[in-house]
């Protein structure tokens, strides 16, 4: 059922979120430190298991946050002559990079496809292989409050840095044209892609389907659905920590990244979505500073447009890469 603003009001909705004064310095320093620490080479080896006739799959390890190793799958169209346009994809909440034979669409469509693992996740609905080394204080079960007392220790500082470093890594591959790179994801993956579009000038297009991690001031009070509800559970116990937690979250809010991104972008929102309420998606979309379009799915929940979103994203990326 509809639980949020009508579509006409969504088109004008603006978030109350504001960026902290040191937002840009925080991210500039974070990325510079991880690039300085990440001197290990990107490794690419054939994935184990059966060979496919149309797609080649490789197991990739690259240096992420603090130089820590992050896993990914690289999928390439078999027999294609490079360099190819590349799609770097990020995963939804609770998932990891999955199986080598998962997610063959983008390589089948002619793209080099780097599918990044999600540190510390990958046991909810698809498998993962990358640990999260961060040490933190008390947290509610899940990832949303891990290290939330300070932006320097917050979980998404590490994940977003991994995601930027994935773009750095894919640009070094001989099969990839570094001038034609897109970032893509749904839910948590969409919020991550939005952050990378703002932080990595090497990105040339963005696809963010039903993006999570947007408009925290509103999202945390209008839905009882996880993962946002993890923050409410934490604050229900740590009653005096709300101001500190919300300050931390402002460094990771898609609304603040949207205001800094300039590349062509395609969003999607679902009007019956209780996990990423449509007003939170529109808060980021309406703040987005570059060319943009949005697909609205009136009768869908968090699945959004599903395969129809993918079909439209494929056409969007082919026209821009």
BELCORBEL-V630958 format. One record per pair of residues at least 24 apart in sequence whose ideal C-beta (glycine too) atoms are under 7 Angstrom apart, sorted by the first residue. I is the first residue (numbers start at 1). J is the second residue. Records with the same first field share a line. If there is no record, write none. Layout:
BEGIN
I->J / J
END
This chain:
BEGIN
1->272
2->271 / 272
3->274
4->222 / 277 / 278 / 279
5->279
7->271 / 296
10->278 / 279 / 282
13->279 / 282 / 283 / 286
14->283 / 286
15->215 / 217 / 218 / 255 / 283 / 287
16->217
17->215 / 216 / 217 / 250 / 253 / 255 / 256
18->250
19->250 / 256
20->247 / 250 / 251
23->251 / 256
26->151 / 251
27->199
30->157 / 161
31->161 / 164 / 199
34->65 / 66 / 67 / 161 / 165
37->66 / 67
38->63 / 67 / 165
39->67
40->67
42->169 / 172
44->74
47->73 / 100
49->100 / 101
53->78
54->78 / 108
55->104 / 107 / 108
57->100
60->114
62->165 / 166 / 169
63->165
64->161 / 162 / 165
65->158 / 161 / 162
68->133
70->116 / 117 / 119 / 130 / 162
71->97 / 117 / 129 / 130
72->97 / 114 / 115 / 116 / 117 / 166
73->97 / 100 / 115
74->112 / 114
75->104 / 106 / 107 / 113
76->107 / 112 / 175
77->107 / 108 / 110
80->110
82->174 / 175 / 176
83->175 / 176 / 177
84->110 / 111 / 112 / 175 / 176 / 177
85->111 / 177 / 180 / 321
86->111 / 112 / 114 / 170 / 176 / 180 / 181
87->111 / 113 / 182 / 184 / 317
88->114 / 116 / 166 / 167 / 170 / 181 / 183
89->113 / 115 / 116 / 184 / 185 / 189
90->116 / 163 / 185 / 189 / 192 / 193
91->118 / 185 / 188 / 189
92->186 / 187 / 188 / 189
93->187 / 188 / 212 / 227
94->121 / 124 / 125
95->121 / 122 / 124 / 125 / 126
96->121 / 122 / 126 / 127 / 128 / 129
97->128 / 129
98->126 / 127
99->127
105->310
109->314
112->175 / 176
114->166 / 170
116->162 / 163 / 166
118->159
119->158 / 159 / 162
132->158
134->158
139->234
140->230 / 233 / 234
142->226 / 227 / 230
144->227 / 230 / 231
145->230 / 231 / 234
148->234 / 245 / 248
149->244 / 248
150->248
151->248 / 251
154->248 / 252
156->252
159->192
160->192 / 195 / 252
163->192 / 195 / 196
164->196 / 199 / 200
167->196 / 200 / 202 / 203
171->202
178->202
180->204 / 321
182->206 / 207 / 317 / 321
184->313
186->210 / 304
187->212 / 276 / 302
188->212 / 213
191->254
194->254 / 257 / 258 / 261 / 284
195->254 / 257
197->261 / 263 / 265
198->257 / 260 / 261
203->263
204->263 / 320 / 321
205->263 / 264 / 317 / 320 / 321
206->261 / 263 / 265
207->266 / 313 / 316 / 317
208->265 / 267
209->268 / 304 / 309
210->268 / 269 / 270 / 273 / 276 / 281 / 302 / 304
211->254 / 267 / 276 / 281 / 284
212->276
213->252 / 253 / 254
214->253 / 254 / 255 / 280 / 281 / 283 / 284
215->253 / 255 / 280 / 283 / 284
216->246 / 249 / 253
217->246
218->279 / 280 / 283
219->277 / 280
222->277
223->274 / 277
225->274 / 275
254->284
255->283 / 284 / 287
258->284 / 287 / 288 / 289
259->287 / 289
260->289
261->288 / 289 / 290
262->289 / 290
263->290
264->290 / 291 / 320
265->290 / 292
266->293 / 313 / 316
267->292 / 294
268->294 / 295 / 297 / 304 / 305 / 309
269->294 / 296
270->297 / 300 / 301 / 302 / 304
271->296 / 297 / 298
272->299 / 300 / 301
273->301 / 302
274->301
275->302
276->302
END
